Amino acid sequence: MKNCLFALSISLSFLGYAQVNPFVWKRSIVQPTSGNLFESAVTQGYLKGRIIRVWVPKQYIKSKKRFDVVYFHDGQMLFDSSATWNHQSWDLANSATKYLSKKHCILVGIDNDPNNRYAEYFPSPIYSKLPLDVQFALRDSLWNGLPRFDAYAEALIHEVFPLIENHWRVNRGGVHRTMVGSSMGGVVSLSFLLTHPDEVSNVACLSIHLPLINYWKFADRYKVPLMLAFNGFIASISANLEGKHIYIDRGDQSLDASYAAYFPAFEVALNSCSKKNKVTMKLVTNSGHSERDWAARIGPILQSLLK
C-alpha cells in the first residue's frame, strides 16, 4: 500500500509541472524484489528517445533525508534481465539492498544509444592526438562521424543531473554524485571525472575497456597510439583532481583477460592521481566481461565508494 501511495505521489507531484517540463516518472512494469523502479522517456535535447531509470530503496519512502545519487551508463542493462539483449543484467536492486542499506543513495541508469555508444564513450580529448590514419579509421569505420563524448557529457551535466536533483529528494552537487560504468562505460566514467572534476566525486570503472575501440573489429591494430594518447591524457590532467575515489578493475576471464597487456602503462599513468586521491586498482580472479560478472562485483564496490 505504501508503495502504491508513493507512486501516486510521484505522479501527482509532476502533473502540474509537465506543461513546462516533459519528464513524467512512471513505475516500471517489471519491479525488482526490493525498492521501487521508475522510468521516464526523454522527449527533448541530446538524449531524446532514451529512458532514464531511477531505483529508490524502501528507506527512501520512509525517510525525510536527502539521498546521494549513483549514476550508471548503459542503463538498460541494470535491472531487468528479461528485457536485455543477452538476457543478463547487473541485478542492481538486489546488490544495493544487500550492500547499501545504510548508505542513503538512489541509483540512476542512463540508457545508451547502441548506434553511437563508442562515439559517446570514447574520450574525445585524445582524438586530435592520434595519427591521422587512426582518426580517419575510427571516424569512418566505428563512429560514422566525430566522437560525441563532449555532447554526451554536456547532456549529463545540463539535462540529467538537474532532472534528478529537481525531481527527487537528493543532495545537490558533484560531491554527492558517483558514476559507474563497465567496459566502455568505465572509460567514459573515468574520462568524465578527468574532464569535469567538479561534477562527480567517485567513479567505478569495471572491466575498463583499455583498447578504447571495438576489439573484435580492430584487435591490436591501433593499440600503441591509443595507449599512448589515453595514458598521456590521464597523466597530464591528474593535477586537476583532488579528494576523489577512483576504482578500476578487470577480470582474468573472457575479454577481460586481453586487457592484461594494457594495464602496466595504464597503472603508471593513473598513479599520477594517487597523491591527492584514493585510487584502487584490482584484478578480480575467476571473473570476466559480462553483466553476470559485474552483478557479482558491484555490491562491495559501491559499499567501499560511498560514504
VOBA-1610 file (N, C-alpha, C; in pm, whole numbers, padded with zeros to 5 digits, always signed):
BEGIN
Met+00083-00120+00000Met+00000+00000+00000Met+00087+00126+00000Lys+00193+00125+00084Lys+00282+00241+00089Lys+00347+00266-00046Asn+00385+00157-00113Asn+00447+00174-00244Asn+00352+00235-00345Cys+00224+00194-00339Cys+00124+00249-00431Cys+00103+00397-00405Leu+00095+00435-00275Leu+00077+00575-00241Leu+00197+00658-00284Phe+00317+00599-00268Phe+00439+00669-00309Phe+00439+00693-00459Ala+00402+00590-00534Ala+00397+00606-00680Ala+00295+00710-00720Leu+00181+00712-00652Leu+00078+00810-00681Leu+00129+00951-00654Ser+00201+00966-00541Ser+00252+01099-00506Ser+00355+01146-00607Ile+00436+01053-00660Ile+00534+01089-00763Ile+00462+01140-00887Ser+00357+01069-00928Ser+00283+01110-01048Ser+00215+01244-01029Leu+00148+01262-00914Leu+00074+01385-00889Leu+00166+01505-00874Ser+00281+01484-00813Ser+00372+01595-00788Ser+00424+01656-00916Phe+00424+01579-01026Phe+00476+01630-01151Phe+00367+01665-01252Leu+00242+01645-01213Leu+00133+01669-01307Leu+00129+01814-01351Gly+00133+01904-01254Gly+00128+02045-01289Gly+00255+02095-01352Tyr+00363+02020-01333Tyr+00493+02061-01386Tyr+00513+02015-01529Ala+00430+01919-01574Ala+00453+01855-01703Ala+00442+01951-01820Gln+00365+02061-01802Gln+00349+02154-01913Gln+00479+02225-01947Val+00565+02247-01846Val+00690+02315-01871Val+00809+02220-01871Asn+00788+02101-01817Asn+00894+02001-01817Asn+00835+01869-01863Pro+00888+01809-01969Pro+00823+01691-02028Pro+00845+01562-01952Phe+00926+01561-01847Phe+00956+01437-01777Phe+00845+01402-01678Val+00790+01283-01696Val+00690+01230-01604Val+00737+01091-01563Trp+00752+01069-01434Trp+00803+00942-01386Trp+00690+00842-01370Lys+00712+00722-01421Lys+00615+00615-01409Lys+00683+00493-01349Arg+00606+00417-01274Arg+00660+00291-01223Arg+00689+00197-01338Ser+00807+00136-01336Ser+00842+00039-01439Ser+00748-00081-01431Ile+00719-00139-01545Ile+00626-00253-01548Ile+00682-00370-01468Val+00810-00398-01486Val+00875-00504-01409Val+00945-00440-01290Gln+00901-00476-01170Gln+00957-00420-01049Gln+01056-00516-00984Pro+01163-00464-00924Pro+01258-00550-00853Pro+01194-00605-00726Thr+01259-00703-00667Thr+01205-00764-00545Thr+01215-00671-00426Ser+01299-00569-00435Ser+01314-00473-00325Ser+01327-00333-00382Gly+01267-00237-00313Gly+01272-00099-00359Gly+01174-00076-00472Asn+01181+00042-00532Asn+01090+00080-00639Asn+01169+00132-00758Leu+01127+00091-00877Leu+01194+00133-01000Leu+01099+00219-01083Phe+01148+00338-01119Phe+01072+00432-01201Phe+01149+00461-01329Glu+01078+00508-01429Glu+01145+00545-01553Glu+01075+00662-01619Ser+01150+00732-01702Ser+01096+00845-01777Ser+01162+00850-01913Ala+01083+00872-02015Ala+01135+00885-02151Ala+01178+01028-02177Val+01298+01044-02229Val+01348+01177-02263Val+01285+01220-02395Thr+01222+01335-02396Thr+01148+01379-02515Thr+01211+01498-02586Gln+01322+01549-02533Gln+01387+01661-02599Gln+01535+01663-02563Gly+01611+01746-02631Gly+01753+01759-02602Gly+01835+01647-02666Tyr+01962+01644-02632Tyr+02055+01549-02692Tyr+02015+01404-02667Leu+01959+01375-02549Leu+01926+01239-02510Leu+01785+01197-02553Lys+01723+01273-02639Lys+01586+01244-02682Lys+01572+01099-02729Gly+01468+01034-02678Gly+01441+00896-02716Gly+01493+00793-02618Arg+01574+00835-02521Arg+01630+00740-02425Arg+01544+00734-02297Ile+01566+00628-02223Ile+01497+00610-02096Ile+01595+00638-01982Ile+01550+00714-01884Ile+01622+00732-01758Ile+01551+00649-01652Arg+01624+00566-01583Arg+01565+00477-01482Arg+01616+00517-01344Val+01526+00519-01247Val+01561+00557-01111Val+01511+00449-01015Trp+01604+00394-00939Trp+01568+00297-00834Trp+01585+00364-00699Val+01482+00351-00615Val+01489+00405-00479Val+01466+00292-00380Pro+01543+00290-00272Pro+01527+00184-00172Pro+01404+00210-00085Lys+01367+00110-00008Lys+01249+00124+00079Lys+01266+00238+00178Gln+01388+00260+00226Gln+01406+00365+00326Gln+01388+00505+00268Tyr+01397+00517+00136Tyr+01372+00647+00073Tyr+01227+00690+00098Ile+01136+00596+00090Ile+00995+00625+00108Ile+00967+00671+00251Lys+01032+00608+00346Lys+01005+00636+00487Lys+01083+00756+00539Ser+01195+00788+00475Ser+01285+00890+00527Ser+01250+01029+00475Lys+01294+01128+00550Lys+01283+01267+00505Lys+01421+01322+00466Lys+01523+01238+00479Lys+01659+01280+00446Lys+01677+01291+00295Arg+01779+01369+00256Arg+01819+01374+00116Arg+01923+01265+00091Phe+01913+01205-00024Phe+01998+01092-00059Phe+02103+01134-00162Asp+02217+01064-00162Asp+02315+01082-00267Asp+02272+01002-00391Val+02340+01023-00503Val+02299+00961-00629Val+02417+00887-00692Val+02392+00767-00739Val+02489+00690-00817Val+02436+00679-00959Tyr+02512+00731-01055Tyr+02473+00730-01196Tyr+02543+00618-01270Phe+02469+00545-01352Phe+02522+00433-01428Phe+02500+00456-01577His+02601+00425-01657His+02585+00421-01801His+02523+00287-01841Asp+02482+00275-01966Asp+02420+00151-02016Asp+02302+00110-01928Gly+02214+00207-01902Gly+02107+00188-01805Gly+02011+00075-01835Gln+01996+00036-01962Gln+01901-00070-01995Gln+01949-00207-01951Met+02075-00217-01905Met+02132-00345-01865Met+02132-00367-01714Leu+02071-00280-01638Leu+02094-00279-01493Leu+01995-00363-01412Phe+01867-00361-01448Phe+01765-00409-01355Phe+01687-00531-01401Asp+01661-00545-01529Asp+01566-00645-01578Asp+01628-00730-01687Ser+01670-00850-01653Ser+01737-00937-01750Ser+01642-00986-01859Ser+01513-00982-01834Ser+01418-01028-01935Ser+01408-00932-02053Ala+01460-00810-02035Ala+01447-00708-02140Ala+01581-00675-02206Thr+01688-00744-02169Thr+01821-00712-02225Thr+01852-00803-02343Trp+01945-00758-02426Trp+01976-00832-02549Trp+02037-00970-02520Asn+02110-00983-02408Asn+02175-01110-02377Asn+02111-01182-02259His+01995-01131-02215His+01920-01192-02104His+02002-01196-01974Gln+02087-01096-01958Gln+02162-01077-01835Gln+02140-00934-01786Ser+02159-00913-01657Ser+02155-00778-01602Ser+02249-00770-01483Trp+02268-00648-01434Trp+02351-00628-01315Trp+02277-00669-01188Asp+02148-00698-01199Asp+02067-00731-01080Asp+02092-00627-00971Leu+02089-00502-01013Leu+02140-00393-00931Leu+02059-00369-00804Ala+01928-00386-00814Ala+01844-00361-00696Ala+01879-00456-00582Asn+01904-00582-00614Asn+01940-00678-00509Asn+02075-00647-00447Ser+02172-00607-00530Ser+02304-00571-00477Ser+02293-00449-00386Ala+02216-00350-00430Ala+02200-00228-00349Ala+02130-00259-00217Thr+02029-00343-00221Thr+01957-00379-00099Thr+02049-00450-00001Lys+02137-00536-00052Lys+02225-00614+00034Lys+02339-00531+00091Tyr+02397-00441+00008Tyr+02520-00374+00048Tyr+02505-00227+00084Leu+02394-00164+00046Leu+02384-00019+00062Leu+02270+00024+00154Ser+02224-00065+00238Ser+02107-00033+00321Ser+02131+00085+00415Lys+02257+00113+00447Lys+02288+00224+00538Lys+02351+00344+00466Lys+02351+00341+00335Lys+02424+00443+00259Lys+02338+00559+00211His+02207+00548+00214His+02118+00657+00173His+02151+00710+00034Cys+02130+00624-00066Cys+02153+00665-00205Cys+02045+00608-00294Ile+02024+00675-00406Ile+01939+00621-00511Ile+02026+00591-00632Leu+01977+00507-00722Leu+02054+00464-00838Leu+01985+00511-00965Val+02062+00568-01057Val+02007+00622-01180Val+02079+00559-01299Gly+02004+00506-01392Gly+02062+00448-01513Gly+02025+00530-01635Ile+02124+00563-01717Ile+02102+00636-01841Ile+02122+00539-01957Asp+02017+00515-02033Asp+02029+00422-02146Asp+02135+00468-02245Asn+02204+00373-02303Asn+02298+00407-02410Asn+02225+00418-02544Asp+02294+00470-02641Asp+02247+00472-02780Asp+02331+00369-02854Pro+02277+00252-02886Pro+02359+00146-02946Pro+02436+00190-03069Asn+02377+00278-03150Asn+02443+00320-03273Asn+02559+00417-03250Asn+02560+00481-03134Asn+02663+00582-03108Asn+02736+00559-02975Arg+02728+00439-02923Arg+02787+00412-02791Arg+02937+00436-02791Tyr+03008+00383-02889Tyr+03153+00404-02893Tyr+03187+00551-02912Ala+03110+00620-02993Ala+03138+00762-03018Ala+03117+00846-02893Glu+03016+00811-02812Glu+02988+00888-02691Glu+03083+00854-02577Tyr+03125+00730-02569Tyr+03205+00686-02456Tyr+03355+00701-02479Phe+03396+00727-02601Phe+03538+00746-02633Phe+03584+00884-02583Pro+03700+00892-02516Pro+03747+01021-02464Pro+03791+01116-02575Ser+03706+01205-02613Ser+03734+01292-02729Ser+03858+01378-02713Pro+03904+01415-02590Pro+04026+01496-02582Pro+04149+01431-02645Ile+04149+01300-02658Ile+04269+01235-02715Ile+04258+01221-02867Tyr+04144+01252-02924Tyr+04124+01227-03067Tyr+04226+01301-03153Ser+04246+01428-03124Ser+04339+01508-03205Ser+04484+01467-03185Lys+04512+01389-03080Lys+04649+01343-03054Lys+04683+01216-03132Leu+04585+01155-03195Leu+04607+01031-03268Leu+04661+01060-03408Pro+04738+00968-03464Pro+04780+00984-03604Pro+04658+00998-03694Leu+04673+01070-03804Leu+04560+01098-03890Leu+04494+00971-03944Asp+04574+00870-03977Asp+04513+00748-04031Asp+04426+00679-03928Val+04463+00690-03799Val+04381+00632-03693Val+04254+00715-03675Gln+04267+00845-03677Gln+04149+00932-03667Gln+04048+00898-03776Phe+04096+00889-03899Phe+04005+00864-04012Phe+03941+00727-04002Ala+04018+00627-03958Ala+03965+00491-03948Ala+03853+00485-03844Leu+03875+00549-03730Leu+03773+00546-03625Leu+03652+00628-03667Arg+03677+00742-03725Arg+03568+00830-03768Arg+03478+00762-03870Asp+03539+00693-03965Asp+03463+00639-04077Asp+03414+00496-04055Ser+03485+00418-03973Ser+03453+00276-03959Ser+03387+00240-03827Leu+03403+00323-03726Leu+03350+00289-03594Leu+03241+00384-03549Trp+03258+00511-03576Trp+03164+00612-03525Trp+03071+00670-03630Asn+03109+00661-03757Asn+03032+00730-03862Asn+03023+00879-03832Gly+03134+00936-03794Gly+03139+01077-03761Gly+03240+01100-03650Leu+03249+01221-03601Leu+03343+01255-03495Leu+03293+01201-03361Pro+03383+01189-03261Pro+03340+01142-03129Pro+03237+01235-03067Arg+03149+01178-02986Arg+03037+01252-02928Arg+03047+01265-02776Phe+03165+01240-02723Phe+03182+01246-02578Phe+03140+01381-02520Asp+03181+01488-02583Asp+03152+01621-02529Asp+03002+01648-02524Ala+02931+01609-02629Ala+02786+01629-02630Ala+02718+01545-02523Tyr+02766+01421-02506Tyr+02709+01333-02403Tyr+02737+01388-02263Ala+02860+01433-02239Ala+02895+01489-02109Ala+02812+01612-02077Glu+02795+01699-02175Glu+02713+01819-02154Glu+02569+01783-02125Ala+02518+01678-02188Ala+02382+01634-02161Ala+02368+01582-02018Leu+02469+01512-01969Leu+02466+01467-01830Leu+02461+01586-01734Ile+02546+01684-01760Ile+02558+01798-01670Ile+02434+01887-01673His+02383+01915-01793His+02277+02014-01808His+02137+01955-01821Glu+02128+01825-01843Glu+01996+01763-01855Glu+01971+01661-01745Val+02060+01562-01732Val+02033+01452-01640Val+02048+01494-01494Phe+02160+01557-01459Phe+02180+01595-01319Phe+02070+01689-01269Pro+02035+01795-01342Pro+01924+01880-01295Pro+01791+01805-01288Leu+01768+01716-01384Leu+01645+01638-01382Leu+01631+01561-01252Ile+01736+01491-01214Ile+01731+01411-01092Ile+01725+01500-00968Glu+01803+01605-00966Glu+01811+01688-00845Glu+01688+01777-00827Asn+01613+01801-00933Asn+01491+01878-00922Asn+01368+01792-00893His+01376+01664-00927His+01259+01578-00916His+01264+01480-00800Trp+01379+01457-00745Trp+01394+01358-00639Trp+01457+01423-00516Arg+01433+01364-00400Arg+01483+01419-00275Arg+01629+01375-00256Val+01717+01446-00324Val+01859+01410-00323Val+01945+01532-00294Asn+02066+01506-00252Asn+02164+01613-00232Asn+02214+01663-00366Arg+02239+01792-00374Arg+02283+01852-00499Arg+02435+01862-00506Gly+02487+01862-00627Gly+02628+01891-00649Gly+02714+01767-00665Gly+02831+01791-00724Gly+02922+01682-00757Gly+02973+01603-00639Val+02983+01665-00523Val+03034+01593-00406Val+02941+01479-00366His+02816+01485-00410His+02718+01382-00375His+02688+01288-00492Arg+02770+01293-00597Arg+02746+01210-00715Arg+02859+01109-00733Thr+02820+00986-00765Thr+02912+00879-00802Thr+02873+00831-00941Met+02972+00794-01022Met+02945+00749-01158Met+03007+00611-01178Val+02930+00522-01242Val+02972+00383-01258Val+02949+00338-01402Gly+03044+00263-01454Gly+03026+00204-01585Gly+03115+00083-01602Ser+03082+00000-01699Ser+03164-00117-01730Ser+03208-00111-01875Ser+03323-00172-01903Ser+03377-00175-02038Ser+03396-00031-02090Met+03335+00005-02202Met+03345+00145-02248Met+03274+00239-02151Gly+03178+00188-02076Gly+03116+00268-01970Gly+03215+00305-01862Gly+03314+00219-01839Gly+03421+00253-01747Gly+03512+00361-01803Val+03538+00354-01932Val+03620+00456-01999Val+03554+00592-01988Val+03424+00599-02018Val+03356+00728-02015Val+03343+00780-01871Ser+03330+00692-01774Ser+03323+00737-01635Ser+03453+00803-01592Leu+03566+00739-01621Leu+03695+00797-01587Leu+03720+00926-01665Ser+03687+00925-01793Ser+03708+01044-01876Ser+03623+01160-01829Phe+03501+01131-01786Phe+03413+01237-01735Phe+03471+01298-01608Leu+03521+01215-01518Leu+03582+01266-01396Leu+03702+01354-01427Leu+03784+01312-01522Leu+03905+01387-01557Leu+03872+01522-01621Thr+03770+01525-01704Thr+03738+01648-01777Thr+03640+01738-01702His+03564+01682-01607His+03465+01760-01531His+03475+01723-01383Pro+03589+01751-01321Pro+03613+01705-01184Pro+03517+01762-01080Asp+03455+01875-01107Asp+03361+01932-01010Asp+03225+01866-01015Glu+03200+01784-01116Glu+03066+01730-01136Glu+03043+01593-01073Val+03149+01527-01029Val+03134+01394-00971Val+03247+01370-00872Ser+03218+01292-00768Ser+03315+01271-00661Ser+03388+01137-00671Asn+03315+01032-00708Asn+03372+00898-00714Asn+03337+00835-00848Val+03425+00747-00896Val+03392+00668-01014Val+03434+00523-00992Ala+03355+00433-01049Ala+03390+00291-01052Ala+03389+00247-01197Cys+03501+00191-01241Cys+03519+00150-01380Cys+03546+00000-01382Leu+03442-00079-01403Leu+03455-00224-01404Leu+03495-00271-01543Ser+03591-00362-01549Ser+03637-00416-01678Ser+03664-00303-01777Ile+03737-00202-01731Ile+03758-00084-01816Ile+03822-00127-01948His+03762-00080-02058His+03797-00128-02191His+03914-00047-02247Leu+04033-00081-02207Leu+04150-00002-02244Leu+04183-00003-02393Pro+04139-00100-02472Pro+04159-00084-02617Pro+04086+00039-02673Leu+03980+00083-02604Leu+03904+00204-02638Leu+03820+00191-02765Ile+03833+00082-02837Ile+03761+00065-02963Ile+03704-00077-02968Asn+03630-00106-03071Asn+03571-00238-03089Asn+03683-00341-03112Tyr+03708-00421-03009Tyr+03821-00514-03014Tyr+03803-00620-03122Trp+03679-00663-03145Trp+03654-00768-03244Trp+03681-00717-03385Lys+03668-00587-03404Lys+03686-00530-03538Lys+03830-00491-03567Phe+03898-00437-03463Phe+04032-00382-03486Phe+04145-00461-03419Ala+04110-00544-03316Ala+04210-00618-03238Ala+04318-00522-03187Asp+04446-00555-03205Asp+04555-00471-03155Asp+04607-00373-03260Arg+04531-00353-03364Arg+04579-00275-03477Arg+04624-00134-03438Tyr+04549-00071-03348Tyr+04583+00066-03307Tyr+04621+00074-03159Lys+04669-00037-03108Lys+04697-00046-02965Lys+04794+00061-02917Val+04908+00074-02983Val+05012+00166-02935Val+04968+00312-02938Pro+04919+00365-03050Pro+04880+00507-03049Pro+04767+00538-02952Leu+04672+00446-02936Leu+04562+00470-02842Leu+04611+00466-02698Met+04697+00370-02667Met+04754+00362-02532Met+04831+00489-02498Leu+04917+00531-02589Leu+04999+00650-02563Leu+04911+00773-02543Ala+04809+00788-02626Ala+04723+00906-02617Ala+04641+00905-02488Phe+04581+00792-02455Phe+04495+00785-02336Phe+04577+00799-02208Asn+04687+00729-02199Asn+04770+00737-02079Asn+04832+00876-02064Gly+04870+00937-02175Gly+04922+01073-02168Gly+04817+01172-02123Phe+04695+01153-02170Phe+04582+01237-02127Phe+04560+01226-01977Ile+04561+01104-01924Ile+04540+01083-01781Ile+04650+01152-01701Ala+04774+01130-01738Ala+04886+01187-01664Ala+04886+01340-01669Ser+04851+01396-01784Ser+04858+01541-01800Ser+04750+01614-01722Ile+04639+01547-01695Ile+04525+01615-01633Ile+04509+01580-01485Ser+04593+01490-01436Ser+04576+01440-01300Ser+04591+01548-01194Ala+04665+01655-01224Ala+04684+01762-01125Ala+04554+01833-01092Asn+04452+01819-01178Asn+04323+01885-01154Asn+04237+01810-01055Leu+04278+01690-01017Leu+04196+01607-00928Leu+04245+01615-00784Glu+04148+01620-00693Glu+04182+01617-00551Glu+04061+01566-00473Gly+04086+01474-00383Gly+03981+01423-00296Gly+03883+01328-00363Lys+03922+01268-00475Lys+03835+01176-00547Lys+03868+01031-00510His+03771+00943-00532His+03796+00799-00517His+03774+00736-00654Ile+03879+00676-00707Ile+03875+00612-00838Ile+03895+00462-00819Tyr+03796+00384-00860Tyr+03807+00239-00853Tyr+03814+00184-00995Ile+03914+00100-01020Ile+03934+00037-01151Ile+03952-00113-01129Asp+03886-00194-01213Asp+03915-00337-01203Asp+03912-00402-01341Arg+03958-00525-01343Arg+03944-00613-01458Arg+03940-00756-01407Gly+03875-00843-01482Gly+03878-00984-01451Gly+03992-01054-01523Asp+03996-01185-01509Asp+04100-01262-01579Asp+04040-01362-01676Gln+03911-01345-01707Gln+03842-01434-01798Gln+03786-01356-01917Ser+03754-01430-02023Ser+03691-01375-02145Ser+03765-01250-02194Leu+03693-01148-02237Leu+03758-01030-02293Leu+03851-00961-02192Asp+03815-00966-02065Asp+03898-00902-01963Asp+04042-00954-01964Ala+04060-01080-01998Ala+04195-01137-01998Ala+04286-01065-02098Ser+04228-01013-02206Ser+04309-00946-02308Ser+04358-00809-02263Tyr+04304-00758-02152Tyr+04344-00625-02104Tyr+04477-00628-02029Ala+04527-00746-01995Ala+04646-00756-01911Ala+04764-00677-01970Ala+04780-00682-02101Ala+04894-00614-02164Ala+04883-00462-02158Tyr+04763-00412-02139Tyr+04741-00268-02136Tyr+04765-00209-01996Phe+04755-00291-01893Phe+04746-00237-01758Phe+04877-00180-01702Pro+04994-00236-01729Pro+05115-00177-01668Pro+05132-00029-01698Ala+05123+00011-01825Ala+05138+00151-01860Ala+05020+00235-01807Phe+04900+00175-01810Phe+04782+00244-01758Phe+04796+00272-01609Glu+04846+00176-01535Glu+04865+00194-01390Glu+04966+00304-01362Val+05072+00311-01439Val+05171+00418-01421Val+05104+00554-01439Ala+05024+00567-01545Ala+04955+00694-01571Ala+04858+00727-01458Leu+04782+00628-01414Leu+04680+00652-01312Leu+04742+00680-01175Asn+04861+00626-01152Asn+04928+00652-01024Asn+04963+00799-01006Ser+04964+00873-01115Ser+04988+01017-01103Ser+04874+01087-01031Cys+04760+01020-01020Cys+04645+01075-00947Cys+04647+01039-00799Ser+04733+00946-00760Ser+04719+00885-00628Ser+04766+00973-00512Lys+04842+01078-00538Lys+04890+01161-00429Lys+04778+01236-00358Lys+04682+01285-00435Lys+04574+01365-00378Lys+04439+01294-00381Asn+04438+01171-00429Asn+04313+01098-00444Asn+04332+00953-00400Lys+04223+00886-00376Lys+04229+00744-00344Lys+04207+00665-00472Val+04307+00590-00512Val+04300+00512-00634Val+04308+00363-00599Thr+04206+00290-00638Thr+04202+00146-00613Thr+04201+00072-00746Met+04298-00016-00765Met+04304-00098-00886Met+04305-00244-00844Lys+04219-00323-00908Lys+04201-00460-00860Lys+04190-00558-00976Leu+04257-00671-00962Leu+04239-00784-01052Leu+04143-00881-00983Val+04030-00908-01047Val+03929-00997-00989Val+03943-01134-01056Thr+03989-01230-00981Thr+04013-01363-01037Thr+03881-01436-01059Asn+03884-01526-01157Asn+03767-01607-01191Asn+03645-01522-01226Ser+03671-01408-01287Ser+03562-01319-01327Ser+03593-01264-01466Gly+03489-01230-01541Gly+03511-01187-01678Gly+03431-01064-01715His+03384-01063-01840His+03331-00944-01903His+03183-00965-01939Ser+03098-00966-01840Ser+02956-00985-01865Ser+02875-00922-01752Glu+02747-00903-01777Glu+02661-00846-01673Glu+02656-00934-01550Arg+02661-01065-01568Arg+02662-01154-01450Arg+02788-01132-01367Asp+02901-01112-01434Asp+03026-01085-01361Asp+03016-00953-01285Trp+02964-00851-01350Trp+02955-00720-01286Trp+02852-00721-01173Ala+02748-00800-01190Ala+02649-00813-01083Ala+02713-00871-00956Ala+02804-00966-00975Ala+02871-01028-00861Ala+02971-00934-00795Arg+03019-00834-00868Arg+03125-00746-00817Arg+03073-00613-00761Ile+02960-00564-00810Ile+02924-00424-00788Ile+02887-00391-00643Gly+02826-00482-00571Gly+02782-00450-00434Gly+02894-00404-00343Pro+02998-00484-00323Pro+03110-00441-00237Pro+03181-00316-00291Ile+03185-00301-00422Ile+03250-00182-00481Ile+03176-00057-00437Leu+03044-00056-00452Leu+02965+00062-00412Leu+02975+00086-00261Gln+02977-00021-00187Gln+02987-00008-00041Gln+03116+00063-00002Ser+03224+00036-00074Ser+03352+00100-00043Ser+03360+00243-00095Leu+03289+00274-00203Leu+03294+00406-00263Leu+03212+00510-00187Leu+03096+00469-00140Leu+03000+00563-00083Leu+03029+00586+00064Lys+03021+00712+00104Lys+03050+00745+00243Lys+02934+00707+00335
//
